[in-house]
Amino acid sequence: MDLMFKATLGAAVVVILAMLAKTKNYYIAGLVPLFPTFALIAHYIVGKGRSLDDLKTTIVFGMWSIIPYFVYLATLYVMVDRMRLEASLAVAAVAWLIAATVLVSVWMRLHG
C-alpha cells in the first residue's frame, strides 16, 4: 500500500506538470518538481528511525544538495542554445551526476 501511495503521488506530480506546461504561466512547471515530496518522506523515515542529530545532518546535506540541481539548471540553460533538447537534457543530467558525486565525496571526507 505504501508503494502504491508513492506511485500515485508521483503520477499526480506528472499530471500537474503537464497541465501547468500548457498554461500562460508555464514557467511555474519549473517550481513543482521542487516541492519536497520525497524530502518529506525521507525526513519522516530518518526522523522516526534515527536520532535527532541524524535528522539534522540529513537536513543540512539536503541544503547542500541544491548545488547539483543548480549545476543541472545552469548547464541546461547554456546547452539548449547549442544542442537539440534531448541532448541538452542528457548533458545537464550528466552534469548533475558529476556535481552530486563531488558533493557526496566531499561530504564523506568532511563528515565520514
N, C-alpha and C positions, 0 to 999 in steps of 0.2 A: 504494500500500500504506500509506503514511504517513497519508493522508486516511482510509482505512478504519479504521486503528487509532484515530484520534481520534474518529471517529463511533461506534465500538464502545465506547470509553471513556465518551463522553457518554451513550450509551444505558444503559450499566451504572449510571451515576450516577442516571439517572431511575428505573430499576428499584429501586435501593437506597432512594431517597427514597420511592417508592410503598410499599415493604414496611415501612419504618420508620414511615410515617404511620399504619399500621394496628396498630401495637403499642401496649402500655401506655406505652412510652417515646417516644411520637410526637414530642415536642419535640426529640429528637435529629436529626430530619429538618432542623432549622434549622442544624445543625452540618455536615452532609455537604456542602452547597454551598461551604463554606469550605475544604474540602480543596484544597490548592494544585495541582490537576491542571494547569490552564492556566498557573499561575505556574511550575511545574516545566518545562513545555515552553518558555515564554518565556525563563526564565533559562538553560536549556540552549542555546537558539538564540543569545541575546545573548552568553553566556559563550564559546561556540565561535566566534562570528563577529566579536566586537568585543573591545575592551581590557577589562582587569580594572576600570579606573576606570568604564567604561561600564556594566559589570555592576553595580558597586556603586551607581551612580546609579539604575539600574533598580530595584534592591532598595529604596533609600531612597524612590523615588517610589511603589513598591508599599506601603510603610509608610503613606505619606500617603493612599493610595487607600482606606484603611479609613474615612476621613471620609465620602465619598459613600455608602458602604454603611450606615454608622450613620445618616445622614440618611434613607436609604430605610427602614430599620427603624423609626426614631422616627416618621416620617410614617405608615407603615402602622399602627403601634400606635395612634396617635391617630385615624386615619381609619376603622378597622374598626368603631368605635362609632358613626360618623356617616353612613357610606355603605354601599352594597352592596359585597361583597368585590371584584368586578371593577373597580368604580370606585375603590375604595381602592387596589388594586394599580396601577391606571393613574396615580393621583395620586402614589403613592410612587415609581413609575418615573420620572415627570417630575421629582420632587424629586431623585432620584439623578442624573438627567441634568443638572439645573441645578448641583448640587453638584460633579459631575465636570467640568463646563465651567469653573466658577470655579476648581477645583483646577488644571486644565491651564493656564488663563490666568495664574494667579498663579505657577505653576511656570515657565512660559515667560518671564515678566517677571524672575523672580529668577535663572533658570539659562539663559536663552535666549541 
